[in-house]
Amino acid sequence: MNDPHVGHHGHKPHLAVTTLAALGIVFGDIGTSPLYAFRECFSGSHGAHPTAGNLVGAASLIVWSLVMVVTVKYLLIILRLDNKGEGGVLALSTLIRGALRSLGGKDPRKILLLGLAGASLIYADGMLTPAISVLSAVEGLSVSAPALSHWTVPLAVVLLVLLFYIQRFGTGLVGKLFGPVIMIWFITLAALGIRALMVHPEVIWAISPFEGISFLCREWKHAFPLLSAVFLAVTGGESLYADIGHFGTKPIRVAWFTV
């Protein structure tokens, strides 16, 4: 597999360095999901009632969505299906078309159309997710500083322009800049989670899938809106497969299972 991170002298960077870069680029989307995914389960006319049992149930759905979609689907299965070291929906559709040709398939072009449709969804996600993530973060600042409430949208626009401007310098620089930032972010989430467990130890029951199932049964009238809100927690999981051409599968797996 051709690794773009191999230097001119054929030396590969240390696994820790590559893992940190992958953390900044690949896991930024998943890492910012707590900003809005959990909140959406209880907001709006279709949101659930924010009782103690429902809070644990929503957390259980998010935990097991991450386990089943990210860990099982992507890390254990999809990452094995690389196309000469490259990943992504178009690489996967090319693999399927090649397999159909070898099996005597009649019209593999339909698979290409499905691949293009999947790519269009990824483009749409790339347009919507940064705006939602940055706007949610800035809205959080307005809670502690109400004077910033009128500057929420302008601040979000400035941050988005800055973020997209930095990306023009390539994934190497982005990984060096955002790798430590995302690491600090995950450490902060862990610290806040441990503190919350010490105050409310009953939240540990969120590791049980039955809590999530019970939550859906109690709120069966809002089951589909709730699942759509929970699905926000796994948006960005496709980046794990799309970016294996940049980092390889090992740094991505190490980053997920260690952080």
Secondary structure as GFF3:
##gff-version 3
##sequence-region A 1 259
A	DSSP	alpha_helix	15	26	.	.	.	ID=ss1
A	DSSP	alpha_helix	28	31	.	.	.	ID=ss2
A	DSSP	three_ten_helix	33	35	.	.	.	ID=ss3
A	DSSP	alpha_helix	37	40	.	.	.	ID=ss4
A	DSSP	alpha_helix	52	65	.	.	.	ID=ss5
A	DSSP	pi_helix	66	77	.	.	.	ID=ss6
A	DSSP	three_ten_helix	78	80	.	.	.	ID=ss7
A	DSSP	alpha_helix	89	102	.	.	.	ID=ss8
A	DSSP	alpha_helix	109	144	.	.	.	ID=ss9
A	DSSP	three_ten_helix	146	151	.	.	.	ID=ss10
A	DSSP	alpha_helix	152	166	.	.	.	ID=ss11
A	DSSP	three_ten_helix	167	169	.	.	.	ID=ss12
A	DSSP	alpha_helix	171	199	.	.	.	ID=ss13
A	DSSP	three_ten_helix	201	207	.	.	.	ID=ss14
A	DSSP	alpha_helix	209	218	.	.	.	ID=ss15
A	DSSP	three_ten_helix	220	222	.	.	.	ID=ss16
A	DSSP	alpha_helix	223	231	.	.	.	ID=ss17
A	DSSP	three_ten_helix	232	234	.	.	.	ID=ss18
A	DSSP	alpha_helix	238	242	.	.	.	ID=ss19
A	DSSP	alpha_helix	244	247	.	.	.	ID=ss20
A	DSSP	alpha_helix	249	258	.	.	.	ID=ss21
###
